[in-house]
């Protein structure tokens, strides 16, 4: 599928999404609402495998993994229903989209982390310099001697670490310390100072991976090189460039919704 075809499909989806929301909020024309909802769903369920998702991320540039606050604008919303989370009769689960993440991060020419209101998502390497430029201007480098600086120093010296190893190395081993530590790491991801390099899974006795996996964390400079985090524009110019692009990409999203994605 070409970039033009994907963008046209996304425009159609967001248009119908806006119409559907208006009709739903107004609580009238229920028959039309149902028809439009069905049409919108049929249009947006178009990604069936990891390769298609990689292409879509490159074409769109910014893509939250799950709910973004903008109807239909997430990887989960764009995949076929068969690629979403399902609970299995034996108590297990299957979620193809979740399993694609590792391949996308390793091979998809994009950056992954908790970038959107503390939630995970993808940013293409084409847009990363502008995103990083703006975010770091609004999230300054950690103060000397702060916990965030310690986390970055340890991570930089080790190269990459899974979350629980980094937490232990930083001394967050006590009870109820996990959530506190995770909040520091999330803030550093929002500041574009920590990204996910890969995902590591435990192995069962049969040699099979299982569970949700652990994020293998590193810094973007270590993973992509310092030039990838440098931008020739000012932070304000980067912000305007991204705002203009996303407003054209998501014509039915409000300015406030897009601002929340970028702040």
Buried (B, 14 or more C-beta within 10 A) or exposed (E): EEEEEBBEBBBBBBBBBBBBBBBBEEEEEEEEBEEBBEBBBEBBBBBEEBBBBBBBBBBBBBBBBBBBBBBBBBBBBBBBEEBBEEEEEEEEEEBBBBBBBBBBBEEBEBBBBBBBBEBBBBBBBEBBBBBBBBBBEEBEEBEEEEBBBBBBEBBBEBEBBBBBBBBEBBEBEEEEBBEEBBEBBBBBBBBBBBBBBBBBBEEEEEEEEEEEBBBBBBBBBBBBEEEBBEBEBEBEBBBBBBBEBBEEBBEBBEEEBBEBBBE
